[in-house]
Amino acid sequence: MIMKPLENLIEKHGLEKWHLRLLTYTMLPKALRPSRQEICGELGISQDIYYYWLRDPRFNEARKQFIKQYYFDDLPDVLYALKNESISGNERAIRLFLEFIADFKKDDDRQSEFQPPQTLPQQEINIIINNLEQKFYGKSRTDSTIEVEPEPNV
């Protein structure tokens, strides 16, 4: 017995009931999916028909919707893991989490021209470096400027 939403999905895209079985196989990750030969044998179709349907736009649209319905229940788990990755400082996870939860997407149409940040005065840079040296190395520099040693010519 096929559930009503899946019947509607098949009808909406002009597919037949056997396509549902093909959908259930092709929505699985390849590592969990039976081999192409096994799928074709079970459905009684040739490999040409198999590949034909994998390229059919109607089938692929139905497959996208089926995958969304199937994995929708896992969304809270994924978001929880994404949140934890965000809190640990993973910048990509932060961006994804904010995009999903807070609709925090860059709007390309409204982006202003790039404005470089203001540079800090040299004296402030030296103070920051001295503080970091004290914190990590237990000493501070006595000079007030940053000198760069030239690289030796080899």
DSSP file (Angstrom, degrees, kcal/mol; ACC not computed):
  #  RESIDUE AA STRUCTURE BP1 BP2  ACC     N-H-->O    O-->H-N    N-H-->O    O-->H-N    TCO  KAPPA ALPHA  PHI   PSI    X-CA   Y-CA   Z-CA
    1    1 A M              0   0    0      0, 0.0     2,-0.4     0, 0.0     0, 0.0   0.000 360.0 360.0 360.0 125.7    0.0    0.0    0.0
    2    2 A I        -     0   0    0      1,-0.1     2,-0.0     2,-0.0     5,-0.0  -0.738 360.0-113.2 -91.9 135.4    1.5    3.4   -1.1
    3    3 A M     >  -     0   0    0     -2,-0.4     4,-2.0     1,-0.1     3,-0.5  -0.353  26.7-115.9 -66.9 148.9    0.9    6.3    1.2
    4    4 A K  H  > S+     0   0    0      1,-0.2     4,-2.5     2,-0.2     5,-0.2   0.870 111.4  54.3 -56.0 -45.7   -1.3    9.1   -0.2
    5    5 A P  H  > S+     0   0    0      0, 0.0     4,-1.9     0, 0.0    -1,-0.2   0.885 110.4  48.0 -59.6 -35.7    1.4   11.8   -0.3
    6    6 A L  H  > S+     0   0    0     -3,-0.5     4,-2.3     2,-0.2    -2,-0.2   0.878 109.4  52.4 -72.2 -36.4    3.6    9.6   -2.4
    7    7 A E  H  X S+     0   0    0     -4,-2.0     4,-2.7     1,-0.2     5,-0.2   0.926 110.3  49.1 -60.7 -43.3    0.8    8.7   -4.7
    8    8 A N  H  X S+     0   0    0     -4,-2.5     4,-2.9     1,-0.2    -2,-0.2   0.888 109.1  52.9 -62.9 -38.9    0.2   12.4   -5.2
    9    9 A L  H  X S+     0   0    0     -4,-1.9     4,-1.3    -5,-0.2    -1,-0.2   0.917 111.6  45.3 -62.5 -44.2    3.9   12.9   -5.9
   10   10 A I  H  <>S+     0   0    0     -4,-2.3     5,-2.7     1,-0.2     3,-0.3   0.934 116.0  45.6 -65.6 -46.6    3.9   10.2   -8.6
   11   11 A E  H ><5S+     0   0    0     -4,-2.7     3,-1.4     1,-0.2    -2,-0.2   0.899 107.4  58.6 -63.8 -40.8    0.7   11.5  -10.1
   12   12 A K  H 3<5S+     0   0    0     -4,-2.9    -1,-0.2     1,-0.3    -2,-0.2   0.848 112.4  39.6 -57.8 -36.1    1.8   15.1  -10.0
   13   13 A H  T 3<5S-     0   0    0     -4,-1.3    -1,-0.3    -3,-0.3    -2,-0.2   0.305 114.5-112.6 -99.9   8.1    4.9   14.3  -12.1
   14   14 A G  T < 5 +     0   0    0     -3,-1.4    -3,-0.2    -4,-0.3     2,-0.2   0.857  67.8 143.5  67.6  36.1    3.1   11.9  -14.5
   15   15 A L      < -     0   0    0     -5,-2.7    -1,-0.2    -6,-0.1     2,-0.2  -0.600  47.2-117.7-104.1 166.6    5.0    8.8  -13.3
   16   16 A E    >   -     0   0    0     -2,-0.2     3,-1.3     1,-0.1     4,-0.5  -0.557  31.7-103.1 -99.2 167.8    3.8    5.2  -12.8
   17   17 A K  T >> S+     0   0    0      1,-0.3     3,-1.3    -2,-0.2     4,-0.6   0.822 118.1  62.2 -62.9 -31.5    3.6    3.3   -9.5
   18   18 A W  H 3> S+     0   0    0      1,-0.3     4,-1.4     2,-0.2     3,-0.5   0.768  91.0  69.3 -66.2 -21.4    6.8    1.3  -10.3
   19   19 A H  H <> S+     0   0    0     -3,-1.3     4,-3.0     1,-0.2    -1,-0.3   0.801  87.4  66.0 -64.8 -26.9    8.7    4.6  -10.3
   20   20 A L  H <> S+     0   0    0     -3,-1.3     4,-2.4    -4,-0.5    -1,-0.2   0.907 100.5  48.9 -61.3 -40.8    8.2    4.8   -6.6
   21   21 A R  H  X S+     0   0    0     -4,-0.6     4,-1.4    -3,-0.5    -1,-0.2   0.896 111.9  48.8 -65.4 -39.0   10.4    1.7   -6.1
   22   22 A L  H  X S+     0   0    0     -4,-1.4     4,-2.7     1,-0.2    -2,-0.2   0.893 110.1  52.6 -66.2 -38.6   13.0    3.3   -8.4
   23   23 A L  H  X S+     0   0    0     -4,-3.0     4,-1.5     1,-0.2    -2,-0.2   0.916 105.4  54.3 -60.2 -43.8   12.7    6.5   -6.4
   24   24 A T  H  < S+     0   0    0     -4,-2.4     4,-0.3     1,-0.2    -1,-0.2   0.841 113.6  42.4 -64.2 -32.2   13.3    4.6   -3.1
   25   25 A Y  H >< S+     0   0    0     -4,-1.4     3,-1.2     1,-0.2    -2,-0.2   0.924 114.4  48.3 -76.8 -45.5   16.5    3.1   -4.4
   26   26 A T  H 3< S+     0   0    0     -4,-2.7    -2,-0.2     1,-0.3    -1,-0.2   0.614 103.0  62.3 -76.8 -10.7   17.9    6.3   -6.1
   27   27 A M  T 3< S+     0   0    0     -4,-1.5    -1,-0.3    -5,-0.2    -2,-0.1   0.646  87.9  91.1 -84.2 -14.5   17.3    8.5   -3.1
   28   28 A L  S <  S-     0   0    0     -3,-1.2     5,-0.1    -4,-0.3    39,-0.0  -0.477  92.3 -98.0 -77.7 148.8   19.7    6.4   -1.0
   29   29 A P    >>  -     0   0    0      0, 0.0     3,-1.7     0, 0.0     4,-1.1  -0.367  38.4-112.4 -59.2 148.6   23.4    7.3   -0.8
   30   30 A K  T 34 S+     0   0    0      1,-0.3     3,-0.4     2,-0.2    -2,-0.1   0.823 116.2  60.9 -56.9 -33.3   25.3    5.1   -3.3
   31   31 A A  T 34 S+     0   0    0      1,-0.2    -1,-0.3     0, 0.0    -3,-0.0   0.779 113.4  36.2 -65.4 -25.4   27.0    3.3   -0.4
   32   32 A L  T <4 S+     0   0    0     -3,-1.7    -1,-0.2    -7,-0.1    -2,-0.2   0.512  98.7  99.2-102.6  -7.9   23.7    2.0    0.8
   33   33 A R  S  < S-     0   0    0     -4,-1.1     3,-0.1    -3,-0.4    -8,-0.1  -0.568  77.1-114.7 -84.1 139.5   22.0    1.5   -2.6
   34   34 A P        -     0   0    0      0, 0.0    -1,-0.1     0, 0.0    -2,-0.1  -0.233  49.9 -81.8 -60.7 163.8   21.8   -1.9   -4.2
   35   35 A S     >  -     0   0    0      1,-0.1     4,-2.4     4,-0.0     5,-0.2  -0.234  37.1-111.0 -66.6 160.2   23.8   -2.3   -7.4
   36   36 A R  H  > S+     0   0    0      1,-0.2     4,-2.7     2,-0.2     5,-0.2   0.890 120.0  52.9 -57.7 -41.1   22.4   -1.0  -10.7
   37   37 A Q  H  > S+     0   0    0      1,-0.2     4,-2.5     2,-0.2    -1,-0.2   0.898 108.8  49.4 -63.9 -40.2   22.0   -4.6  -11.9
   38   38 A E  H  > S+     0   0    0      2,-0.2     4,-2.4     1,-0.2    -2,-0.2   0.912 112.1  47.9 -65.1 -42.2   20.1   -5.6   -8.8
   39   39 A I  H  X S+     0   0    0     -4,-2.4     4,-2.4     2,-0.2     5,-0.2   0.942 113.5  46.9 -64.2 -47.0   17.7   -2.6   -9.1
   40   40 A C  H  X>S+     0   0    0     -4,-2.7     5,-2.0     1,-0.2     4,-1.4   0.904 112.8  50.5 -61.8 -41.5   17.1   -3.4  -12.8
   41   41 A G  H  <5S+     0   0    0     -4,-2.5    -1,-0.2    -5,-0.2    -2,-0.2   0.917 112.1  46.3 -63.3 -44.0   16.6   -7.1  -12.1
   42   42 A E  H  <5S+     0   0    0     -4,-2.4    -2,-0.2     1,-0.2    -1,-0.2   0.895 118.7  41.0 -66.2 -39.6   14.1   -6.4   -9.3
   43   43 A L  H  <5S-     0   0    0     -4,-2.4    -1,-0.2    -5,-0.2    -2,-0.2   0.616 106.4-126.1 -85.3 -11.2   12.1   -3.8  -11.3
   44   44 A G  T  <5 +     0   0    0     -4,-1.4     2,-0.3     1,-0.3    -3,-0.2   0.887  65.8 127.2  69.4  39.2   12.3   -5.8  -14.6
   45   45 A I      < -     0   0    0     -5,-2.0    -1,-0.3    -6,-0.2    -2,-0.1  -0.873  59.3-112.5-124.6 158.9   13.8   -3.0  -16.6
   46   46 A S     >  -     0   0    0     -2,-0.3     4,-2.1     1,-0.1     5,-0.1  -0.400  30.7-111.0 -82.4 165.8   16.9   -2.7  -18.8
   47   47 A Q  H  > S+     0   0    0      1,-0.2     4,-2.6     2,-0.2     5,-0.2   0.822 119.5  59.0 -66.6 -29.8   19.9   -0.5  -17.8
   48   48 A D  H  > S+     0   0    0      2,-0.2     4,-2.3     1,-0.2    -1,-0.2   0.922 107.3  45.6 -62.8 -42.8   19.0    1.8  -20.7
   49   49 A I  H  > S+     0   0    0      2,-0.2     4,-2.4     1,-0.2    -2,-0.2   0.904 110.7  54.7 -65.6 -40.9   15.6    2.4  -19.1
   50   50 A Y  H  X S+     0   0    0     -4,-2.1     4,-1.6     1,-0.2    -2,-0.2   0.952 112.8  41.3 -55.7 -52.0   17.3    2.9  -15.7
   51   51 A Y  H  X S+     0   0    0     -4,-2.6     4,-1.1     1,-0.2    -1,-0.2   0.847 109.9  59.2 -68.3 -33.1   19.5    5.6  -17.1
   52   52 A Y  H >X S+     0   0    0     -4,-2.3     4,-0.7     1,-0.2     3,-0.7   0.947 109.1  43.9 -58.2 -47.5   16.7    7.1  -19.1
   53   53 A W  H 3< S+     0   0    0     -4,-2.4     3,-0.4     1,-0.2    -1,-0.2   0.809 106.2  60.3 -71.9 -28.0   14.7    7.7  -16.0
   54   54 A L  H 3< S+     0   0    0     -4,-1.6    -1,-0.2     1,-0.2    -2,-0.2   0.752 112.0  41.2 -68.3 -21.6   17.7    9.0  -14.0
   55   55 A R  H << S+     0   0    0     -4,-1.1    -1,-0.2    -3,-0.7    -2,-0.2   0.514  88.3 111.3 -99.8  -7.2   18.0   11.8  -16.7
   56   56 A D     X  -     0   0    0     -4,-0.7     4,-2.5    -3,-0.4     5,-0.2  -0.531  62.6-145.3 -72.7 126.2   14.2   12.5  -16.9
   57   57 A P  H  > S+     0   0    0      0, 0.0     4,-2.3     0, 0.0     5,-0.2   0.859  98.7  52.7 -60.6 -36.7   13.4   15.9  -15.5
   58   58 A R  H  > S+     0   0    0      2,-0.2     4,-2.2     1,-0.2     5,-0.2   0.932 111.4  46.2 -64.0 -44.8   10.0   14.7  -14.2
   59   59 A F  H  > S+     0   0    0      1,-0.2     4,-2.6     2,-0.2    -1,-0.2   0.918 113.0  49.5 -63.9 -43.8   11.6   11.8  -12.3
   60   60 A N  H  X S+     0   0    0     -4,-2.5     4,-2.4     2,-0.2    -1,-0.2   0.865 110.0  50.2 -67.2 -35.9   14.4   14.0  -10.9
   61   61 A E  H  X S+     0   0    0     -4,-2.3     4,-2.1     2,-0.2    -1,-0.2   0.920 112.8  47.2 -65.9 -42.3   11.9   16.6   -9.7
   62   62 A A  H  X S+     0   0    0     -4,-2.2     4,-2.6     1,-0.2    -2,-0.2   0.898 111.1  52.3 -63.7 -39.2    9.9   13.9   -8.0
   63   63 A R  H  X S+     0   0    0     -4,-2.6     4,-2.8     2,-0.2    -2,-0.2   0.909 107.8  51.2 -64.4 -42.2   13.1   12.4   -6.5
   64   64 A K  H  X S+     0   0    0     -4,-2.4     4,-2.3     1,-0.2    -1,-0.2   0.936 113.3  44.5 -59.0 -46.5   14.1   15.8   -5.1
   65   65 A Q  H  X S+     0   0    0     -4,-2.1     4,-2.3     1,-0.2    -2,-0.2   0.896 113.1  51.2 -66.7 -39.2   10.7   16.2   -3.4
   66   66 A F  H  X S+     0   0    0     -4,-2.6     4,-2.8     2,-0.2    -2,-0.2   0.913 109.9  49.7 -63.3 -43.5   10.7   12.6   -2.2
   67   67 A I  H  X S+     0   0    0     -4,-2.8     4,-2.8     2,-0.2    -2,-0.2   0.917 110.3  50.8 -62.1 -43.7   14.2   13.1   -0.7
   68   68 A K  H  X S+     0   0    0     -4,-2.3     4,-0.8    -5,-0.2    -2,-0.2   0.918 113.3  45.2 -60.4 -43.3   13.0   16.3    1.1
   69   69 A Q  H  < S+     0   0    0     -4,-2.3     4,-0.4     2,-0.2     3,-0.4   0.921 114.9  48.4 -65.2 -42.8   10.0   14.4    2.5
   70   70 A Y  H  < S+     0   0    0     -4,-2.8     3,-0.5     1,-0.2    -2,-0.2   0.915 118.9  36.3 -65.8 -45.3   12.1   11.4    3.6
   71   71 A Y  H >X S+     0   0    0     -4,-2.8     3,-1.3     1,-0.2     4,-0.5   0.436  88.3  96.4 -91.4   0.8   14.9   13.3    5.3
   72   72 A F  G >< S+     0   0    0     -4,-0.8     3,-1.2    -3,-0.4    -1,-0.2   0.854  80.0  58.5 -58.5 -35.3   12.7   16.1    6.8
   73   73 A D  G 34 S+     0   0    0     -3,-0.5     4,-0.3    -4,-0.4    -1,-0.3   0.754 101.9  55.3 -66.6 -24.2   12.5   14.2   10.1
   74   74 A D  G <> S+     0   0    0     -3,-1.3     4,-2.1     1,-0.2     3,-0.5   0.548  80.7  94.3 -85.0  -7.6   16.3   14.3   10.3
   75   75 A L  H <X S+     0   0    0     -3,-1.2     4,-2.8    -4,-0.5     5,-0.2   0.878  80.2  53.0 -55.7 -44.7   16.5   18.1   10.0
   76   76 A P  H  > S+     0   0    0      0, 0.0     4,-2.1     0, 0.0    -1,-0.2   0.891 109.7  49.7 -60.2 -37.2   16.5   18.7   13.8
   77   77 A D  H  > S+     0   0    0     -3,-0.5     4,-2.2    -4,-0.3    -2,-0.2   0.913 112.3  47.3 -65.6 -42.1   19.5   16.4   14.3
   78   78 A V  H  X S+     0   0    0     -4,-2.1     4,-2.7     1,-0.2    -1,-0.2   0.923 112.5  49.1 -65.1 -44.0   21.4   18.0   11.5
   79   79 A L  H  X S+     0   0    0     -4,-2.8     4,-2.6     2,-0.2    -1,-0.2   0.875 109.6  52.6 -64.2 -36.6   20.6   21.5   12.8
   80   80 A Y  H  X S+     0   0    0     -4,-2.1     4,-2.2    -5,-0.2    -1,-0.2   0.931 111.9  44.9 -64.0 -45.3   21.8   20.4   16.3
   81   81 A A  H  X S+     0   0    0     -4,-2.2     4,-2.2     2,-0.2    -2,-0.2   0.896 113.4  51.1 -64.9 -39.5   25.1   19.1   14.9
   82   82 A L  H  X S+     0   0    0     -4,-2.7     4,-2.2     2,-0.2    -2,-0.2   0.889 108.6  51.9 -64.4 -39.8   25.4   22.3   12.9
   83   83 A K  H  X S+     0   0    0     -4,-2.6     4,-2.5     2,-0.2    -2,-0.2   0.926 109.5  49.1 -62.0 -45.4   24.8   24.4   15.9
   84   84 A N  H  X S+     0   0    0     -4,-2.2     4,-1.6     1,-0.2    -2,-0.2   0.895 111.4  49.2 -63.0 -40.3   27.5   22.6   17.9
   85   85 A E  H  <>S+     0   0    0     -4,-2.2     5,-2.1     2,-0.2     4,-0.4   0.883 110.7  51.7 -64.5 -37.5   30.0   23.0   15.1
   86   86 A S  H ><5S+     0   0    0     -4,-2.2     3,-1.5     7,-0.2    -2,-0.2   0.925 108.1  50.3 -64.0 -45.1   29.1   26.7   14.9
   87   87 A I  H 3<5S+     0   0    0     -4,-2.5    -1,-0.2     1,-0.3    -2,-0.2   0.834 104.9  58.0 -63.9 -32.4   29.7   27.1   18.7
   88   88 A S  T 3<5S-     0   0    0     -4,-1.6    -1,-0.3    -5,-0.2    -2,-0.2   0.555 125.7-100.8 -77.2  -5.7   33.1   25.5   18.3
   89   89 A G  T < 5 +     0   0    0     -3,-1.5     2,-0.7    -4,-0.4    -3,-0.2   0.500  65.6 154.9 105.9   4.2   34.1   28.1   15.8
   90   90 A N     >< -     0   0    0     -5,-2.1     4,-2.4     1,-0.2    -1,-0.3  -0.546  29.9-158.2 -68.4 110.1   33.6   26.4   12.4
   91   91 A E  H  > S+     0   0    0     -2,-0.7     4,-2.4     1,-0.2    -1,-0.2   0.864  88.7  51.2 -63.3 -38.5   33.1   29.4   10.1
   92   92 A R  H  > S+     0   0    0      1,-0.2     4,-2.4     2,-0.2    -1,-0.2   0.906 111.6  48.2 -64.9 -40.8   31.3   27.4    7.4
   93   93 A A  H  > S+     0   0    0      2,-0.2     4,-2.9     1,-0.2    -7,-0.2   0.893 109.4  53.4 -65.5 -39.6   29.0   25.9   10.0
   94   94 A I  H  X S+     0   0    0     -4,-2.4     4,-2.8     2,-0.2     5,-0.2   0.946 110.4  47.0 -59.4 -48.2   28.3   29.3   11.4
   95   95 A R  H  X S+     0   0    0     -4,-2.4     4,-2.6     1,-0.2    -2,-0.2   0.934 114.6  45.9 -60.2 -47.8   27.3   30.7    8.0
   96   96 A L  H  X S+     0   0    0     -4,-2.4     4,-2.3     2,-0.2     5,-0.2   0.918 113.3  49.8 -61.9 -43.6   25.1   27.7    7.2
   97   97 A F  H  X S+     0   0    0     -4,-2.9     4,-3.0     1,-0.2     5,-0.4   0.937 113.7  44.8 -62.3 -47.2   23.4   27.8   10.6
   98   98 A L  H  X S+     0   0    0     -4,-2.8     6,-1.8    -5,-0.2     4,-1.6   0.883 111.5  53.5 -65.8 -37.5   22.7   31.5   10.3
   99   99 A E  H  < S+     0   0    0     -4,-2.6     4,-0.5    -5,-0.2    -1,-0.2   0.908 117.1  37.7 -62.6 -40.4   21.5   31.2    6.8
  100  100 A F  H  < S+     0   0    0     -4,-2.3    -2,-0.2    -5,-0.2    -1,-0.2   0.948 127.1  31.5 -77.4 -48.5   19.0   28.5    7.8
  101  101 A I  H  < S+     0   0    0     -4,-3.0    -3,-0.2    -5,-0.2    -2,-0.2   0.923 132.8  25.7 -78.8 -45.9   17.9   29.8   11.1
  102  102 A A  S  < S-     0   0    0     -4,-1.6    -1,-0.2    -5,-0.4    -3,-0.2   0.254  97.2-119.7-107.6  12.3   18.1   33.5   10.8
  103  103 A D        +     0   0    0     -4,-0.5     2,-1.5     1,-0.2    -4,-0.2   0.899  53.7 165.0  48.6  42.7   17.7   33.9    7.0
  104  104 A F        +     0   0    0     -6,-1.8     2,-0.3    -9,-0.1    -1,-0.2  -0.518  12.2 146.7 -92.7  66.2   21.1   35.5    7.2
  105  105 A K        -     0   0    0     -2,-1.5     2,-0.4    -6,-0.2   -10,-0.0  -0.784  53.7-112.2-104.2 147.2   22.0   35.4    3.5
  106  106 A K        -     0   0    0     -2,-0.3     2,-1.0     1,-0.1     3,-0.1  -0.623  25.9-141.6 -73.1 130.1   24.0   37.9    1.6
  107  107 A D    >>  -     0   0    0     -2,-0.4     3,-1.3     1,-0.2     4,-0.7  -0.827   9.8-162.4 -95.6 102.8   21.8   39.7   -0.8
  108  108 A D  G >4 S+     0   0    0     -2,-1.0     3,-0.5     1,-0.3    -1,-0.2   0.802  87.4  57.2 -57.2 -31.0   24.0   40.1   -3.9
  109  109 A D  G 34 S+     0   0    0      1,-0.2    -1,-0.3    -3,-0.1    -2,-0.0   0.795 112.4  39.6 -71.5 -26.8   21.7   42.8   -5.2
  110  110 A R  G <4 S+     0   0    0     -3,-1.3    -1,-0.2     2,-0.1    -2,-0.2   0.380  82.8 124.4-105.3   3.9   22.0   45.0   -2.2
  111  111 A Q    <<  -     0   0    0     -4,-0.7     2,-0.1    -3,-0.5     3,-0.1  -0.437  52.8-140.3 -68.3 134.4   25.7   44.5   -1.4
  112  112 A S        -     0   0    0     -2,-0.2     3,-0.1     1,-0.2    -1,-0.1  -0.419  35.5 -75.3 -86.2 168.6   27.6   47.8   -1.3
  113  113 A E        -     0   0    0      1,-0.1    -1,-0.2    -2,-0.1     2,-0.1  -0.320  63.3 -88.1 -62.7 146.2   31.1   48.3   -2.7
  114  114 A F        -     0   0    0     -3,-0.1    -1,-0.1     1,-0.1    -3,-0.0  -0.331  41.2-164.2 -60.8 129.7   33.8   46.8   -0.6
  115  115 A Q        -     0   0    0     -3,-0.1     3,-0.1    -2,-0.1    -1,-0.1  -0.965  16.2-135.0-115.9 113.7   35.1   49.1    2.1
  116  116 A P        -     0   0    0      0, 0.0     3,-0.1     0, 0.0     0, 0.0  -0.350  31.8-100.7 -65.6 149.7   38.5   48.0    3.6
  117  117 A P        -     0   0    0      0, 0.0     2,-0.2     0, 0.0     0, 0.0  -0.293  42.5 -95.6 -67.3 155.7   38.6   48.2    7.4
  118  118 A Q        -     0   0    0     -3,-0.1     2,-0.2     1,-0.1    -3,-0.0  -0.489  41.6-120.7 -70.1 139.7   40.4   51.2    8.9
  119  119 A T        -     0   0    0     -2,-0.2    -1,-0.1    -3,-0.1     3,-0.1  -0.553  23.4-117.8 -82.2 148.3   44.0   50.5    9.8
  120  120 A L        -     0   0    0     -2,-0.2    -1,-0.1     1,-0.1     2,-0.0  -0.542  34.2-100.0 -80.3 148.4   45.1   50.9   13.4
  121  121 A P    >>  -     0   0    0      0, 0.0     4,-2.0     0, 0.0     3,-0.5  -0.381  32.8-114.9 -64.4 149.4   47.8   53.5   14.2
  122  122 A Q  H 3> S+     0   0    0      1,-0.2     4,-2.3     2,-0.2     5,-0.2   0.845 115.2  57.0 -55.8 -37.8   51.3   52.0   14.6
  123  123 A Q  H 3> S+     0   0    0      1,-0.2     4,-1.8     2,-0.2    -1,-0.2   0.897 107.5  47.6 -62.8 -40.3   51.4   52.9   18.3
  124  124 A E  H <> S+     0   0    0     -3,-0.5     4,-2.2     2,-0.2    -1,-0.2   0.878 109.8  53.1 -68.3 -37.8   48.2   50.8   19.0
  125  125 A I  H  X S+     0   0    0     -4,-2.0     4,-2.5     1,-0.2    -2,-0.2   0.919 108.4  50.6 -61.8 -43.8   49.6   47.9   17.0
  126  126 A N  H  X S+     0   0    0     -4,-2.3     4,-2.6     1,-0.2    -2,-0.2   0.888 108.8  51.3 -63.1 -39.6   52.8   48.0   19.1
  127  127 A I  H  X S+     0   0    0     -4,-1.8     4,-2.4     2,-0.2    -1,-0.2   0.923 110.6  48.7 -63.0 -44.4   50.7   47.9   22.3
  128  128 A I  H  X S+     0   0    0     -4,-2.2     4,-2.3     2,-0.2    -2,-0.2   0.923 112.3  48.4 -61.8 -44.7   48.7   44.9   21.1
  129  129 A I  H  X S+     0   0    0     -4,-2.5     4,-2.6     1,-0.2    -2,-0.2   0.913 110.9  50.6 -64.7 -42.2   51.9   43.1   20.1
  130  130 A N  H  X S+     0   0    0     -4,-2.6     4,-2.4     1,-0.2    -1,-0.2   0.918 110.5  49.7 -60.6 -43.1   53.5   43.8   23.5
  131  131 A N  H  X S+     0   0    0     -4,-2.4     4,-2.3     1,-0.2    -1,-0.2   0.905 112.0  47.9 -62.9 -41.2   50.5   42.6   25.3
  132  132 A L  H  X S+     0   0    0     -4,-2.3     4,-2.8     2,-0.2     5,-0.4   0.901 110.5  51.5 -67.2 -40.2   50.4   39.4   23.3
  133  133 A E  H  X>S+     0   0    0     -4,-2.6     4,-2.9     1,-0.2     6,-1.0   0.918 111.3  47.6 -62.6 -42.3   54.1   38.8   23.8
  134  134 A Q  H  X5S+     0   0    0     -4,-2.4     4,-1.1     4,-0.2    -2,-0.2   0.922 114.1  47.7 -62.7 -43.1   53.7   39.2   27.6
  135  135 A K  H  <5S+     0   0    0     -4,-2.3    -2,-0.2    -5,-0.2    -1,-0.2   0.920 126.1  25.4 -65.4 -44.7   50.7   36.9   27.6
  136  136 A F  H  <5S+     0   0    0     -4,-2.8    -2,-0.2     3,-0.1    -3,-0.2   0.754 136.5  24.8 -96.5 -25.7   52.3   34.1   25.5
  137  137 A Y  H  <5S-     0   0    0     -4,-2.9    -3,-0.2    -5,-0.4    -2,-0.2   0.502  94.0-123.4-119.3  -7.1   56.1   34.5   26.1
  138  138 A G  S  <<S+     0   0    0     -4,-1.1     2,-0.3    -5,-0.7    -4,-0.2   0.698  81.5  81.6  73.6  18.8   56.2   36.3   29.5
  139  139 A K        -     0   0    0     -6,-1.0     2,-0.3    -9,-0.1    -2,-0.3  -0.959  63.6-142.4-145.6 163.9   58.2   39.2   28.2
  140  140 A S        -     0   0    0     -2,-0.3     2,-0.2    -7,-0.1   -10,-0.1  -0.922  27.4-104.1-127.2 157.3   57.6   42.4   26.4
  141  141 A R        -     0   0    0     -2,-0.3    -7,-0.0   -15,-0.2   -11,-0.0  -0.488  18.1-154.0 -76.2 147.6   59.5   44.2   23.7
  142  142 A T  S    S+     0   0    0     -2,-0.2    -1,-0.1     2,-0.0     2,-0.1   0.737  72.7  77.6 -94.3 -26.0   61.4   47.3   24.8
  143  143 A D  S    S-     0   0    0      1,-0.1    -2,-0.1     2,-0.1     0, 0.0  -0.439  72.3-141.9 -82.1 163.1   61.4   49.0   21.4
  144  144 A S  S    S+     0   0    0     -2,-0.1     2,-0.3     2,-0.0   -18,-0.2   0.390  74.8  62.5-106.9   2.6   58.3   50.8   20.3
  145  145 A T  S    S-     0   0    0    -19,-0.1     2,-0.6   -20,-0.1    -2,-0.1  -0.883  79.0-116.9-127.0 160.8   58.4   50.0   16.6
  146  146 A I        -     0   0    0     -2,-0.3     2,-0.5     2,-0.0    -2,-0.0  -0.840  30.1-165.8 -95.6 124.1   58.1   46.8   14.6
  147  147 A E        -     0   0    0     -2,-0.6     2,-0.6     2,-0.0    -2,-0.0  -0.930   8.5-149.1-113.3 136.1   61.3   46.1   12.6
  148  148 A V        -     0   0    0     -2,-0.5     3,-0.0     3,-0.0    -2,-0.0  -0.898  14.2-136.8-104.7 124.6   61.3   43.6    9.8
  149  149 A E        -     0   0    0     -2,-0.6     2,-0.1     1,-0.1    -2,-0.0  -0.605  26.4-113.4 -78.2 136.9   64.6   41.8    9.3
  150  150 A P        -     0   0    0      0, 0.0    -1,-0.1     0, 0.0     3,-0.0  -0.412  33.4-108.0 -67.8 146.2   65.5   41.4    5.6
  151  151 A E        -     0   0    0      1,-0.1     2,-0.1    -2,-0.1    -3,-0.0  -0.536  37.6-110.6 -73.6 137.8   65.6   37.9    4.3
  152  152 A P        -     0   0    0      0, 0.0     2,-0.6     0, 0.0    -1,-0.1  -0.411  26.4-119.1 -69.7 145.0   69.1   36.6    3.7
  153  153 A N              0   0    0      1,-0.1     0, 0.0    -2,-0.1     0, 0.0  -0.741 360.0 360.0 -83.5 122.8   70.1   36.0    0.1
  154  154 A V              0   0    0     -2,-0.6    -1,-0.1     0, 0.0     0, 0.0   0.403 360.0 360.0-107.8 360.0   70.9   32.4   -0.4
